[in-house]
Amino acid sequence: MSLLSVKDASFIYSQKTPFQHTAVDHVSFDVEQGDFIGIIGHTGSGKSTLVQMLNGLLKPTSGSVILDGIDIWDKPKEIRKIRFRVGLVFQYPEYQLFEETVEKDISFGPMNMGLSENEIKERVLSAAQFVGLDPELLQKSPFDLSGGEKRRSAIAGVIAMDPDILILDEPCAGLDPLGRDVLLTQIYRYHQQRGNTVLLVSHSMEDVAAVCDKALVMDHSHLQMIDTCEHVFSQGDHLAEMGLRIPQITSIVDSLIDAGYPLQKGTLTVEKAVHDITEYLKKEGRL
């Protein structure tokens, strides 16, 4: 049984009004324990609406979201418990910081879960460590932190709840290249060490290729593909029809393949490309 299943789910904004708009249209897919899935699609494709349905912030207009075999809306009064298990980090989460200190902000979720004081403290320290926050920053006001530190503090607040599924909606938006690389590395390390399921919404094909195992592609409210990143990014022409591009290194390797070089289609990283090209040149006696 899958950890999370979306069954023929749709969501319509402003239903039965002149402004009616279908954001997610009859979408079905399964998420397994330990998956790291990148969710991609052009602006307005339905990505953010989809992930808000996954943790009960939005109720499907039709269809269902099933967690551990149970429809999350079977008991509407208990939907809050779902949000502890499926944690959602919004785009620009630092705008949600509100407490006097970073420590209090990170501890807000665990406190609402009714945990003991000692367990809350342990979770705060562990979450801060995962996102690379110096312990000395915990007693500072979150509004005195740098942009990257604010972002990591907000993410730590969700990680501290230890959700079974962590969803991040454009976590690297607005960060400089160094901040982006640091945050992606920390998210990847979190997934590797805890083994929790992670869903990463991103406009960056490079980010998805770098850390995710699978990619889910949305286009005009419909699910177009969900498969390994290698397979999805080997469909360059199909993605282009949806206004998406494959990672730059994948495009370069595809061009070399078209020129006759025996490389692997769907190559995702520079490291893999360098390795394969080096091995080919050695085999040909050119290196």
Secondary structure as GFF3:
##gff-version 3
##sequence-region A 1 287
A	DSSP	beta_strand	4	13	.	.	.	ID=ss1
A	DSSP	beta_strand	21	31	.	.	.	ID=ss2
A	DSSP	beta_strand	36	40	.	.	.	ID=ss3
A	DSSP	alpha_helix	47	54	.	.	.	ID=ss4
A	DSSP	beta_strand	62	67	.	.	.	ID=ss5
A	DSSP	beta_strand	70	71	.	.	.	ID=ss6
A	DSSP	three_ten_helix	76	78	.	.	.	ID=ss7
A	DSSP	alpha_helix	79	85	.	.	.	ID=ss8
A	DSSP	beta_strand	86	89	.	.	.	ID=ss9
A	DSSP	three_ten_helix	93	96	.	.	.	ID=ss10
A	DSSP	alpha_helix	102	112	.	.	.	ID=ss11
A	DSSP	alpha_helix	117	130	.	.	.	ID=ss12
A	DSSP	three_ten_helix	135	139	.	.	.	ID=ss13
A	DSSP	three_ten_helix	142	144	.	.	.	ID=ss14
A	DSSP	alpha_helix	147	159	.	.	.	ID=ss15
A	DSSP	beta_strand	165	169	.	.	.	ID=ss16
A	DSSP	alpha_helix	177	194	.	.	.	ID=ss17
A	DSSP	beta_strand	197	201	.	.	.	ID=ss18
A	DSSP	alpha_helix	205	211	.	.	.	ID=ss19
A	DSSP	beta_strand	214	219	.	.	.	ID=ss20
A	DSSP	beta_strand	222	228	.	.	.	ID=ss21
A	DSSP	alpha_helix	229	232	.	.	.	ID=ss22
A	DSSP	alpha_helix	236	241	.	.	.	ID=ss23
A	DSSP	alpha_helix	248	258	.	.	.	ID=ss24
A	DSSP	alpha_helix	270	283	.	.	.	ID=ss25
###
